[in-house]
Amino acid sequence: MAEACDGVVLRDPVALSAQIKQIVARCCARDSATIDDSCWLVVDLYIDSLILTEIVYELEAAFNIGIADSEMNDIYQLADVYRLVASKLAAN
């Protein structure tokens, strides 16, 4: 199994989801316990384009993946972010 720099096993969906939540929470200055997969990025978490850019940068660095701007066009909820990262990791 592939591992992230901090040792989180990337193929474990629970660990992957938790790490994504931590990244999103850190970027939008929220407690990760208040974030769940059904959260809408803009409506619930008040994420604007600048924060989204920071999230993408953090995800790319944490998981050693590349995310194109066009891939973010259909990202509305945290669950969408998880699916995108999981698909990128599966492709590696």
Secondary structure as GFF3:
##gff-version 3
##sequence-region A 1 92
A	DSSP	alpha_helix	13	27	.	.	.	ID=ss1
A	DSSP	three_ten_helix	32	34	.	.	.	ID=ss2
A	DSSP	alpha_helix	49	63	.	.	.	ID=ss3
A	DSSP	three_ten_helix	69	72	.	.	.	ID=ss4
A	DSSP	alpha_helix	78	91	.	.	.	ID=ss5
###
